[in-house]
Amino acid sequence: MKSLKNLTKAELLVMKESLTAEYKEAQAKGLKLDMSRGKPGYAQLDLSLPMLDVLSSQDDMKASDGVDVRNYGVLDGIPEAKKLMAEMMETTPEHVIIFGNASLTVMYDTVCRAMVKGLLGETPWCKLDQVKFLCPVPGYDRHFAITESFGIEMINIPMNSDGPDMDLVEKYVNEDPAVKGIWCVPKYANPTGISYSDEVVRRMAALKPAAKDFRLYWDNAYCIHHLYEDQQDHILDIISECEKAGNPDMVFEFASTSKVSFSGAGMAAIAASKANLEDIKQTMTIQTIGHDKINQLRHVKFFKDRAGLDAHMRKHAAVMRPKFEAVLQVLNDELDGLDIGSWIVPRGGYFISFNAMEGCAKEIVARCKEAGMVLTGAGATYPYGKDPQDSNIRIAPSFPTPEEMHEAAKLFALCVKLVSVEKLLQAM
């Protein structure tokens, strides 16, 4: 297709009239489509329903070490749950603590602990004049919400095709003692779908922070969320890479089964060095007498091991893949060659990242909403909700059906074209 940027004003005006009429027809349909968050669809949640049958009142409610999972105790998780989550995160059980149902809670608590108590004897951040975090962008809005809630200054770090701009990361981390952390989604990143290369992971692990309490906040949320059996990204284990680089205490890795089993009743974990885990447990002994061990046992009985997790995730992929492909097909059919947007084709994760023409994202999202489709707010993928280019839009295909996703993608492409044509006309 011909680039819209090469069209004359007359040609653009004709196109605008046609697109406006098409948009009014779409509005008249009364659509109600939600692509605002990465929520699993009903078919995905149904896959885990048999988990509710693996434990009954007739079952032995004991963990592998003989602990009664119905009672108090076991601060860091039953042994078989630690083993399962370690296999999922590609580390070892001695690095793992099991928490409750959501890794977001664990991430919030981890930042809060640093603010209030400090890390491994370092000064609590609340007593410092300045605390900064690096934020690869576009990124995960809930990460940014955590650091913003504590008044932490956030610094944008551009994402390349293989991960964050490491030259910038090294400059900030190695030279500025106020930089205390970096948010990372290293595999099938939210929202770009990018996975960190081996070089990026090794450079992360080899950082020489000016701050002793600098940490990688390594949110490995999509570590087993592949879309294709024969096209899967693999990332290096950050725990072992940090150990090799002489920085064993420099990372907190997070993961959960929130998008594997049940979003409100999954199992979350942190992986870190022995010193970090002992530091965390000092606070945990005050917070809790132990998390839900019945849920931990239920997950282990259902999934059994990494092979069981992988088999389950192949079923998830079979549900998710048609939705992603429906969106990508429409984007290719409707927008390829028009020179008004670009997108990344992910091999896993939960999102498709779309970059519109500069200054168009907010208006595209608004037009979609007016026609019955809710997207993640424009700007949400940047700290403080401010995309300096007003360009990035996160598409979340997981919740609607493939048929709904096809219709939603058609509406999205229509809004992209209409807003882009209007923008080009304004510039003439």
Secondary structure in CASP SS format (residue, H / E / C, confidence):
PFRMAT SS
TARGET T0000
AUTHOR 0000-0000-0000
METHOD secondary structure of the structure
MODEL  1
M C 1.00
K C 1.00
S C 1.00
L H 1.00
K H 1.00
N H 1.00
L C 1.00
T C 1.00
K H 1.00
A H 1.00
E H 1.00
L H 1.00
L H 1.00
V H 1.00
M H 1.00
K H 1.00
E H 1.00
S H 1.00
L H 1.00
T H 1.00
A H 1.00
E H 1.00
Y H 1.00
K H 1.00
E H 1.00
A H 1.00
Q H 1.00
A H 1.00
K C 1.00
G C 1.00
L C 1.00
K C 1.00
L E 1.00
D E 1.00
M E 1.00
S C 1.00
R C 1.00
G C 1.00
K C 1.00
P C 1.00
G C 1.00
Y H 1.00
A H 1.00
Q H 1.00
L H 1.00
D H 1.00
L H 1.00
S C 1.00
L H 1.00
P H 1.00
M H 1.00
L H 1.00
D H 1.00
V C 1.00
L C 1.00
S C 1.00
S C 1.00
Q C 1.00
D C 1.00
D C 1.00
M C 1.00
K E 1.00
A C 1.00
S C 1.00
D C 1.00
G C 1.00
V C 1.00
D E 1.00
V C 1.00
R C 1.00
N C 1.00
Y C 1.00
G C 1.00
V C 1.00
L C 1.00
D C 1.00
G C 1.00
I C 1.00
P H 1.00
E H 1.00
A H 1.00
K H 1.00
K H 1.00
L H 1.00
M H 1.00
A H 1.00
E H 1.00
M H 1.00
M H 1.00
E C 1.00
T C 1.00
T C 1.00
P H 1.00
E H 1.00
H H 1.00
V E 1.00
I E 1.00
I E 1.00
F C 1.00
G C 1.00
N C 1.00
A C 1.00
S H 1.00
L H 1.00
T H 1.00
V H 1.00
M H 1.00
Y H 1.00
D H 1.00
T H 1.00
V H 1.00
C H 1.00
R H 1.00
A H 1.00
M H 1.00
V H 1.00
K C 1.00
G C 1.00
L C 1.00
L C 1.00
G C 1.00
E C 1.00
T C 1.00
P C 1.00
W H 1.00
C H 1.00
K H 1.00
L C 1.00
D C 1.00
Q C 1.00
V C 1.00
K E 1.00
F E 1.00
L E 1.00
C E 1.00
P E 1.00
V E 1.00
P C 1.00
G C 1.00
Y C 1.00
D H 1.00
R H 1.00
H H 1.00
F H 1.00
A H 1.00
I H 1.00
T H 1.00
E H 1.00
S H 1.00
F C 1.00
G C 1.00
I C 1.00
E E 1.00
M E 1.00
I E 1.00
N E 1.00
I E 1.00
P E 1.00
M E 1.00
N E 1.00
S C 1.00
D C 1.00
G E 1.00
P E 1.00
D C 1.00
M H 1.00
D H 1.00
L H 1.00
V H 1.00
E H 1.00
K H 1.00
Y H 1.00
V H 1.00
N H 1.00
E H 1.00
D C 1.00
P C 1.00
A C 1.00
V E 1.00
K E 1.00
G E 1.00
I E 1.00
W E 1.00
C E 1.00
V C 1.00
P C 1.00
K C 1.00
Y C 1.00
A C 1.00
N C 1.00
P C 1.00
T C 1.00
G C 1.00
I C 1.00
S C 1.00
Y C 1.00
S C 1.00
D H 1.00
E H 1.00
V H 1.00
V H 1.00
R H 1.00
R H 1.00
M H 1.00
A H 1.00
A C 1.00
L C 1.00
K C 1.00
P C 1.00
A C 1.00
A C 1.00
K C 1.00
D C 1.00
F C 1.00
R E 1.00
L E 1.00
Y E 1.00
W E 1.00
D E 1.00
N C 1.00
A C 1.00
Y C 1.00
C C 1.00
I C 1.00
H C 1.00
H E 1.00
L C 1.00
Y C 1.00
E C 1.00
D C 1.00
Q C 1.00
Q C 1.00
D C 1.00
H C 1.00
I C 1.00
L C 1.00
D C 1.00
I H 1.00
I H 1.00
S H 1.00
E H 1.00
C H 1.00
E H 1.00
K H 1.00
A C 1.00
G C 1.00
N C 1.00
P C 1.00
D C 1.00
M C 1.00
V E 1.00
F E 1.00
E E 1.00
F E 1.00
A E 1.00
S E 1.00
T C 1.00
S C 1.00
K C 1.00
V C 1.00
S C 1.00
F C 1.00
S C 1.00
G C 1.00
A C 1.00
G C 1.00
M C 1.00
A E 1.00
A E 1.00
I E 1.00
A E 1.00
A C 1.00
S C 1.00
K H 1.00
A H 1.00
N H 1.00
L H 1.00
E H 1.00
D H 1.00
I H 1.00
K H 1.00
Q H 1.00
T H 1.00
M H 1.00
T H 1.00
I H 1.00
Q H 1.00
T C 1.00
I C 1.00
G C 1.00
H C 1.00
D C 1.00
K H 1.00
I H 1.00
N H 1.00
Q H 1.00
L H 1.00
R H 1.00
H H 1.00
V H 1.00
K H 1.00
F H 1.00
F H 1.00
K C 1.00
D C 1.00
R H 1.00
A H 1.00
G H 1.00
L H 1.00
D H 1.00
A H 1.00
H H 1.00
M H 1.00
R H 1.00
K H 1.00
H H 1.00
A H 1.00
A H 1.00
V H 1.00
M H 1.00
R H 1.00
P H 1.00
K H 1.00
F H 1.00
E H 1.00
A H 1.00
V H 1.00
L H 1.00
Q H 1.00
V H 1.00
L H 1.00
N H 1.00
D H 1.00
E H 1.00
L H 1.00
D C 1.00
G C 1.00
L C 1.00
D C 1.00
I C 1.00
G E 1.00
S E 1.00
W E 1.00
I C 1.00
V C 1.00
P C 1.00
R C 1.00
G E 1.00
G C 1.00
Y C 1.00
F C 1.00
I E 1.00
S E 1.00
F E 1.00
N E 1.00
A E 1.00
M C 1.00
E C 1.00
G C 1.00
C C 1.00
A H 1.00
K H 1.00
E H 1.00
I H 1.00
V H 1.00
A H 1.00
R H 1.00
C H 1.00
K H 1.00
E H 1.00
A C 1.00
G C 1.00
M E 1.00
V E 1.00
L E 1.00
T C 1.00
G C 1.00
A C 1.00
G C 1.00
A C 1.00
T C 1.00
Y C 1.00
P H 1.00
Y H 1.00
G H 1.00
K C 1.00
D C 1.00
P C 1.00
Q C 1.00
D C 1.00
S C 1.00
N E 1.00
I E 1.00
R E 1.00
I E 1.00
A C 1.00
P C 1.00
S C 1.00
F C 1.00
P C 1.00
T C 1.00
P H 1.00
E H 1.00
E H 1.00
M H 1.00
H H 1.00
E H 1.00
A H 1.00
A H 1.00
K H 1.00
L H 1.00
F H 1.00
A H 1.00
L H 1.00
C H 1.00
V H 1.00
K H 1.00
L H 1.00
V H 1.00
S H 1.00
V H 1.00
E H 1.00
K H 1.00
L H 1.00
L H 1.00
Q H 1.00
A C 1.00
M C 1.00
END
